[in-house]
Amino acid sequence: MIRLHAVAGSRSFRVHWMLAELDIEPDETVTYRIGDDSLATPDFRAVNPAGRVPALEIDGRTLIESGAIVEYLCETRGEALWRGPGTPERADFLVWLHYGETVACQLQGLNLQQVFLPDPAMRSPTVIGLEVRRLATLLKPLEARLSGQDFMLESGFSGVDVMYGFAIEAAFHYVHREKFPALVAYAARLAARPAYQRAQAAQGEDTIYQKDFYEVPDV
Ligand SMILES: N[C@@H](CCC(=O)N[C@@H](CS)C(=O)NCC(=O)O)C(=O)O
């Protein structure tokens, strides 16, 4: 039995997509929203006491942490998407897979300020400006890497890329995409994959972003 706990438009997309790349359809997907109390119910806290998604029930246990889930699925079911111990790209696989989560954490701070604070007067333009610059700094090494190759690893598509599909699209809500042409092309390459499209259909409509672009508010 495979059950996915997910919020549309969040890091959960990584697991939707990874499963789709492996041609695995979960037996059940339970959906939640950030901002209502659905992640705080006793039922969900029994799944993940931290109240975060994604969580994946699989192989008789519950996995949390999207990066760990991607790695676990590569290791147990997706050899072609994995670069295991002893393989030449092992270090790059680990570094860039986990870097994806650094990008996601940077986005999370901006989401809190720009999307989830209930009253715009609670926002800090100073913090938002700083966080947008810090996000752009994180994207620069990705832009450089993807200027010379199609996917995050030289050998081709892998679990590492699964960490970035949601993160790159989300980043473009805060940084101008024109400044990152290689990332725009990369995002299009990812989105063209049939499994990515199946995952998008499976996750349903994004429940996080209401606008295409969030400007830094005036101080
Ligand atoms: N490092 C964790 C982060 C999990 C996480 O923070 N998920 C967000 C959605 S992207 C969440 O559940 N937020 C709910 C909240 O902050 O209350 C992972 O990669 O799974």
Ligand as a Chemical Component Dictionary entry (heavy atoms), coordinates in Angstrom:
data_LIG
# 
_chem_comp.id                   LIG 
_chem_comp.type                 NON-POLYMER 
_chem_comp.pdbx_formal_charge   0 
_chem_comp.three_letter_code    LIG 
# 
loop_
_chem_comp_atom.comp_id 
_chem_comp_atom.atom_id 
_chem_comp_atom.alt_atom_id 
_chem_comp_atom.type_symbol 
_chem_comp_atom.charge 
_chem_comp_atom.model_Cartn_x 
_chem_comp_atom.model_Cartn_y 
_chem_comp_atom.model_Cartn_z 
_chem_comp_atom.pdbx_ordinal 
LIG N1  N1  N 0 12.532 19.556 4.422 1  
LIG C1  C1  C 0 11.141 19.151 4.365 2  
LIG C2  C2  C 0 10.277 20.398 4.447 3  
LIG C3  C3  C 0 8.799  20.058 4.589 4  
LIG C4  C4  C 0 7.957  21.313 4.563 5  
LIG O1  O1  O 0 8.273  22.298 5.263 6  
LIG N2  N2  N 0 6.892  21.288 3.767 7  
LIG C5  C5  C 0 5.992  22.437 3.675 8  
LIG C6  C6  C 0 5.306  22.439 2.329 9  
LIG S1  S1  S 0 6.460  22.759 1.025 10 
LIG C7  C7  C 0 4.933  22.313 4.743 11 
LIG O2  O2  O 0 4.465  21.246 5.042 12 
LIG N3  N3  N 0 4.517  23.451 5.308 13 
LIG C8  C8  C 0 3.468  23.480 6.274 14 
LIG C9  C9  C 0 3.740  24.502 7.334 15 
LIG O3  O3  O 0 4.772  25.166 7.265 16 
LIG O4  O4  O 0 2.898  24.603 8.217 17 
LIG C10 C10 C 0 10.904 18.358 3.092 18 
LIG O5  O5  O 0 11.715 18.494 2.167 19 
LIG O6  O6  O 0 9.945  17.579 3.012 20 
# 
loop_
_chem_comp_bond.comp_id 
_chem_comp_bond.atom_id_1 
_chem_comp_bond.atom_id_2 
_chem_comp_bond.value_order 
_chem_comp_bond.pdbx_ordinal 
LIG N1  C1  SING 1  
LIG C1  C2  SING 2  
LIG C1  C10 SING 3  
LIG C2  C3  SING 4  
LIG C3  C4  SING 5  
LIG C4  O1  DOUB 6  
LIG C4  N2  SING 7  
LIG N2  C5  SING 8  
LIG C5  C6  SING 9  
LIG C5  C7  SING 10 
LIG C6  S1  SING 11 
LIG C7  O2  DOUB 12 
LIG C7  N3  SING 13 
LIG N3  C8  SING 14 
LIG C8  C9  SING 15 
LIG C9  O3  DOUB 16 
LIG C9  O4  SING 17 
LIG C10 O5  DOUB 18 
LIG C10 O6  SING 19 
# 
